[in-house]
């Protein structure tokens, strides 16, 4: 399961169809800032979906908000419009209704991220009592190992923005409120909640069928920056990167090296100041020309 935020206005249009050669191309969009809401979705490895849950930023819930929403959809009010621990407990009860984990021999594995709302004590106790095993994904990697993020939320967002654009064209001069998003979200959810998207999501992440080599080696290269050795004092020692030095070169001592900078010269006609330094290293003169812009 995972959550994703949506708005009552469409995002920036990516593609616009127009005749070739036109210099100005326009599209219909809303001038309003829009109001956000949260959609909670869940799917399994064989292409089955739990009816979504919509969280609206309001104190009291009205049934009219979910009149034309997807079948079985649940609406929840929230002052912020985002998931909280209490809402996650309510969603778990909605999840048990469709997953039906009956006994200890028929447990359900629920894969989710490490958001604080998923660690609410009452929700954890309810999951344990109802034979739900919660598996929390590591941080900063859900874009790779969360099936919903890999193959579902992308098409869902695209279809939802398309439905919002169609609504604006058929209702000129009007704005979308939370009372219309249920119908618009339903059309987008029907198009994106396919068996193919669900099965491909679990296969692309290596969860089912299980594939531990699903990710190539180059994906793990950024994590090498945190591979620091631990010394006897349990403190981290940063890895030092040293450039290769030719075998015939001699080490330079700080005592034998001396620097004698020359006074700088400036010109009123040119804004560039040139510095000329002569550095004597073991009877050898190295000229270092540096140029600095004012």
N, C-alpha and C positions, 0 to 999 in steps of 0.2 A: 504494500500500500504506500501511497505517497500523496502529498498535497501540491496543488499548483494554484497560483493566483491569476484571476482574470479581471477584466474591466468592462464597463458598459460602453466603452468606445474602442474601436479597432486600433491595433498597433499600426506602425508605419507600413504603408503599402509597398510590397516588394516588386510586384510586376504590374504594369499597366499596358493594355493593348491599345495601340493607336496606329494610324496610317503612317507609312514610311515618309520621312521628310519633314514631318511637323516639328517646329521648334519649341512650341509650348504645348505641353500635355498636362491635363488636370484630372483629378479624381475627386469623388465626393467623400468628405470626411466630416467628423463632428468637431465643432469648435469648443465643445464642453470638455472639462477636465476629466469627467467620468468618475464613477464609483467602483471600487474593487469588491470582489468576493472571492471566496476560496472554494475549490472543488477537491474533494477527497475521492480518489479512485483506487480500485483494487482489481487485480486479475490473477489468474493462475496459469500454469504451464500448458494446459490443454485448451486454452482459449475461452474460459468461462470468466464472467465479470460479475462483481458485486455491484448492485445499483449505487450510483454515486451519491455523495452527500454534499450539499451546498451550504456554506457558512456565510451568512450575511452580516454586515456591520450594523447591527441594531440591537436594542434591548429586548424587544418583544417580537415574537415570531407570528406571522400571519400565514394562513394556509394558502392565500391567494398567490404567494410567492412561488409555490411549487405546483400550481394547478396544471400547467402544461409542461412540467419538467419530465425527465425520463421516468419510466415506470419503476416504482419502488423507491424513488429518490426521497431522501430525508433532508429537511431544511432545519438549520440550527441558527439561533441568533448569537451574536458575539459583539461586544462593544468595539473591538478592534477589527473584526472581520477575519481574524486568523485563528488557527487551531490552538486550543488550550488543553490542559490536562483533563478537565471535566468533559470537554467535547470529545476527546479521544476515548474516554470511558463510554460515552454514549455511542460512539462509532463502533466500538468493540461489540456492544450488544447488537448493533445492526449487522455486524460481520458474522456473529455466531448464528444469527437467524438463517443465513444463507450457506455458510460453510458447514455447520452442524457437526462439530467435533464431539461425538457422543461419549466416548470412553477413553481410558488411558491408552488403549491399543489403537485408537483412531484419532491421534493428535493432529493438529494443523500447524504447519510452520508458516509464520507471518514474518516476511522480510520488510524492514523499514529502516529509516535513517535515525540518527542519534539526536533528533530534536528534543528539547526539554519537555515538551508536552507528551512525548511518548514514554517518559519515565515517571509519570505520576503514580504514586503509591497505590491508590485505589484501582487504577487501571491495571497495574502489574498483578495485583492480587486477584482481580477478576479474570485476567488471562490465565493465571495458574489454576484457578478453580475450574475453568472451562476447557482445560486441556489445549491451550494455545501456547505454542512455543515462540517467543519473540526473538528474532535474530536481528541485531543492530548492525548495520553496515559501518565500516570504518569511515572516518571523516575524509572529505575532499576527494572522494572517488565514486560518488553516486552517479555521476555522469557516465561512468563506465560499467558499473555493476548493478544499477537499479533498472530493471526491465521497463518500468513505466517511463523513466527519463530517456531511455534509449530509443524506443519504438512507438510509444503511445502519445505522450504529451505534445510532441512535435506536430503530428497530424491533427490532434485535437485542437491545438491553438490555431493552426492554419484554417481548419474548417470553421471554427468559431468566428474568426475575423471575417471570413467570407460571408457567413450568415449575418453578421453585424452590418457589413457593407450593403448586402441585399435589402436589409430592413430600412436603412437610411434612404435608399433609392425609391422604395415603395412608400415611404412615409416622409416626404420632404417637409422640412421645417420643424420636425419633432425630435425629441431626444429619447434615448433608451434609459429606462429606470430598472430597478431590480424586479419589477413586475413583468418585464419582458424577457429577462435573461434565461428564465426557465425554459421557454420555448426555443430560444436560440441555441442554448446549450444542448437541448435534446437532439436537435438536428445534427449538430456537430458530433455528439457522442455516438449516435447511431452509425455515422459514417466511419468513425475512427475505432470503435470498439469491435474489431473484427478478430476472428480466430487467428488469422495470419499475423497480425500485429502482436498478439499475445505470445504465440509460440516463437516468433522470431526474436522477441525481446528476451526470453529466457535462454534461447540458444546463443544469441549474440553476447550475452554476459557470461556464458559458460556454466550457468546454474543447472539447466536441464535441456538436453542431456549434459551431464557433468563433463566439463573440459577444463582442466587446469592449465592448459597451454593455449587458451583462447587469445591471450594478449601477447603481442610480440615483445621482444626484449627492449626495444627502444622506448617503449612507454614508461619503463621503470627508471630511465636515466635521470630525470629530475630529482628522484628521491635519493640519489647518491650524494647530494650536498649535505644531507643530515647524517651520513655515515661517519661519525666521529669515534675515535678510540677512547676507552675509559681507562685511566691510569689507576694506580694503587690507592689514590686518595678519593676515588669515585667522582672525579671531576673530568669533564670533557676536554680533550685536547684537539684543537682544530687541525685539519689536514693541511700541510704546507705544500705548496706547489712551487718547485724550483726549476729554473731553466737549465738546460744542459750546458756545461762549460767545456770548451775544447781541452784536450789532454795536454797540449803544449803551452797553455796559458799559465801564468804565474799569479798567485794571489796578490791582491793589492792591499797594503797595510795603510791604516788611517794615519800613521805617523809619517809615512813617506809621501803622502799625497798632500798637496797644498793648492789652494785656490787663490788667485789674485785677480779679482774682478776689476775691469777697467771702468772708468767713469762713463756714464751714459751720455749720448748726444741726442739732441732733439732738434727738430726743424719746425718752424712755424707754418711752412707751406704743406707739410705732410703730417698726417695724423698717426704715422707709424713710428715707433721708437725701436731702434735696433740696439741690442746689447751684444758686446763682443767680450767673451771671457777667455782667458788663457789659463789652462790648467796644466801644470807640470807634473807628470807622473813618471818618476824614474828616468830623468833626462829626456823624456819624450813630451812633445807639445801636442795637445789635443785642442783643436779649435771647435768651439761650440757656438754656433750662430743661432740665436733665439730671436723670434719676432713676436711682439705682443701688440695687440690692437687696443687702443684706448677705449 
